[in-house]
Amino acid sequence: MPAYRKPKLRCHATGKRPFPDELAASCMADSLSRKYKTTLYIYNCPWCGNWHLTKRPPKSSATLKESYGR
């Protein structure tokens, strides 16, 4: 019998992994930025209300927050 797998939650509009708050998204962005040596940005999704990560630079500093790998 196969092991139970928790379904992966995804945003219905973007298909991206949702983070419940800015801090959780920022921590994941920092971790992945260091791991993959790239810059990631976080933004609040207008469709689901959660936070997501993206590689695209912000069009406006008011809409996206930058996270640098350290």
C-alpha positions in Angstrom: 0.0 0.0 0.0 1.5 3.4 -1.0 2.4 5.9 1.7 0.0 8.8 2.2 1.3 12.0 0.6 0.1 15.4 1.7 -1.1 17.3 -1.3 1.1 20.1 -2.4 -0.8 23.4 -2.0 -0.5 25.8 -4.9 -2.0 29.1 -5.8 -5.0 28.6 -8.1 -4.0 31.6 -10.3 -0.2 31.3 -10.5 0.6 27.7 -9.6 3.2 28.9 -7.2 3.8 27.7 -3.6 2.0 30.0 -1.1 3.6 31.3 2.0 1.2 32.5 4.8 3.1 35.7 5.6 5.9 38.0 4.5 8.4 36.6 7.0 8.0 33.0 5.9 8.4 34.0 2.2 11.4 36.1 3.1 13.1 33.3 5.0 12.6 30.9 2.1 13.8 33.4 -0.4 17.0 34.0 1.6 17.6 30.3 2.0 17.1 29.6 -1.7 19.1 32.6 -2.8 22.1 31.3 -0.8 21.7 27.8 -2.1 21.3 28.7 -5.7 23.4 31.9 -5.7 20.7 34.0 -7.3 18.4 36.9 -6.3 14.8 36.1 -5.4 12.0 38.5 -4.8 8.8 38.1 -2.7 5.4 39.6 -3.5 1.9 39.5 -2.1 -0.4 37.7 -4.5 -3.5 39.7 -5.5 -5.4 36.5 -6.3 -4.9 34.3 -3.2 -3.6 36.8 -0.7 -0.5 34.7 0.2 3.1 35.5 -0.5 5.1 34.0 -3.4 8.7 34.0 -4.7 9.8 35.1 -8.1 13.0 35.6 -10.1 11.6 38.6 -11.9 12.8 42.0 -10.7 10.1 44.3 -9.4 8.4 46.8 -11.6 7.9 48.9 -8.5 9.6 48.7 -5.1 6.2 49.2 -3.6 4.9 45.8 -5.0 7.9 43.5 -4.6 10.5 43.1 -1.9 14.0 42.0 -2.8 15.8 39.3 -1.0 19.5 38.9 -1.4 21.5 35.7 -0.9 24.1 36.2 1.8 
